[in-house]
Amino acid sequence: MNEGSFERIIDEAFLDRNVHSHVLKAATGGNASESEIRHVVLGVDGGFLRHAFITIQSIMEASPGQIFNFHLITGENTSNVKKNAAILLNGSPHGFTLHKISAELFSDFPTTALFTKATYYRLLAPHFLQGIDTLLYLDADIVCLNNFSTLWNSTKTHNKTAFVALENESIRGELARNVGLITEDYFNAGVMLIDVTRWITEKISLQVFSVLNHRGETLQYLDQDALNIILEEKFGILPKKYNTLFKLGHKPKDYISMPSPDTVFLHYAGADKPWQKWNKQAVCQYYVDIYQRSVWATYPFDGPKNDQQAKKMYKLMFREKKILNGLKWYFAYFKLRYFN
């Protein structure tokens, strides 16, 4: 594939998307200027649709005084999305824009068990929001804990294409070396404050597609690795509080670990998520509390789907002294491990 092919991907996505907007009704009587509206973008597949709503709800609750237009990019069935968005935003000053794209758009791009083709949707965001000065991209496994009104000033005071937080120090150097960075400043792409004009002018998405085309099969973290390669020396570093990375471990200390009180975006990175039944770490409660108040509250959390998840489930049951359930999941683990 060449640059022209990548440009066609973006052009087709832009022209073919089905856009539905919930009209902004600002608390000021509907007279909010564009400069007062903050644009937040999430890109998800079907497995993360409801979790994107939890991210959105957490922002609304933690950020009084700000007016947002939330953008959701997805290639999935969106029959429930418009209805639930209307319920969530009812009576608020905020807006919601659904960008429905072809489910086949990135079918030829590499994926893994953890990274579906939805990981590439963030590369479309600046092109879908042309004319906007700044957008904030967020992964859908994030909960907002504090107001972040000052974050938007970053692009006004520094001439950078994007602003991101670095990966955890324990793995940052290795990740940087794996993709050949000059420095060890490897960032996590789950939170990106993007200068839209600079991004498009510098053809960042096209360059990322090119890297994926030539090196995609060798990149562990796919477009995040590619973004680090292309944006090296072009990004500003945000404080850790804007992307506090938490991996849900299963050692005793993991069950009591909590984020710093000044955390803005709590990011449940890694394979384990707070909406999985076997995760009862204290830090999951931030997500659980919002979920129980959300339009998705009647939807059950995810059960184990493979042997390793069943193993975590039976260990949790035994830890909670639920012996019969523990035995049930132990035998499920055995069956999934040795007979599938």
Buried (B, 14 or more C-beta within 10 A) or exposed (E): EEEEEBBEBBEEBBEEBEEBEBEBBBBEEEEBEEEEBBBBBBBBBBEBBBBBBBBBBBBBBBBEEBBBBBBBBBBBEBEEBEEBBEEBBEEBBBBBBBBBBEBEBBEEBBBEEEBBBBBBBBBBBBBBBEEBBBBBBBBBBBBBBBBBEEBBEBBEEEEBBBBBBBBBEEEBBEBBEBBEBEEBBBBBBBBBBBBBBBBBEBBBBBBBBBBBBEBBEEBEBBBBBBBBBBBBEBBBBBEBBBBBBBBBBBEEEBBEBEBEEEBBBBBBBEEBBBBBBBBBBEBBEBBBEBBEEBBBEEEEBBEBEEBEBBBBBBBBBBEEEBEEBBEBBBEBBBEBEEEE
